[in-house]
Amino acid sequence: MAVYAIGDIQGCYEPLQRLLDVLRFDPAADTLWLVGDLVNRGPQSLEVLRLARGLGERAVAVLGNHDLTLLAVAAGRVKSKRKDTFDGILQAPDRAELLDWLRRCPLLHHDPALGFTMVHAGLPPQWDLDLAQRCAAEVEGVLRGPLCEAFLGKMFGGEPRRWQDDLAGYDRLRFIVNALTRMRFCSPDGVLTFDDKGPLGSQKPGLLPWFAAPDRRSRDLHLIFGHWAALGYYRAPGLFALDSGCVWGNRLTAIRLDEPGVPAWSVPATGSPRAPV
């Protein structure tokens, strides 16, 4: 009964299948944690969604920014971009079932027995686990309720950029989404920035990776996250970054959460290497 976490798949179904073969994944006994961005930019988003949904309780997937974009495009709240690869899902006969499953995925998953917490991008420095869980639940409740489509039309945008306890309405929900699904760098006091997307050291002066903020209140957690292809597979005390850039021609990475040392595996992507964008 193994528990594996896998980084951003983004429609790369064939490398995912190869990685599951390497892991000898048993869908009758093992569990997959999927760090979000199941879809988009890769060629087989439909197949990835079908696999994840078909695993039932054997898969736990948190929502990433590309997953949320798919929901907004499907709801007619934003237009698909030229590089998006949603058409297979939007034209599928099981479209409704797949999208309903996706919007019911959490934004944060915490397993106290295993001692791991998973989000797509990160946690702002002002949040401890309790606040992060409550904030994630606020957005999850909207996505699963009758106001979902209205929210998807208000979800995009970069403001507000700093957490305050008295944020309300769409500003509050938008910050939560941006923190959990889009964040990479921030100022030492937690002001988010979305322009800097490169590797560590490439950021503008005064910015830090979110996990290096000096007063980060989640330092006691073991955090699994993705979203940051330019960071790559990265480990530090309490941190497991799993986006190793499969969709850009690099690798797809998995770690095992129920074994000492948290062993890792990866497989190469198919196709020619490309730079993250």
Summary of the structure (lengths in Angstrom):
residues: 277
radius of gyration: 17.4
end to end distance: 36.7
largest distance: 49.5
contacts: 906
relative contact order: 0.17
helix: 32%
strand: 16%
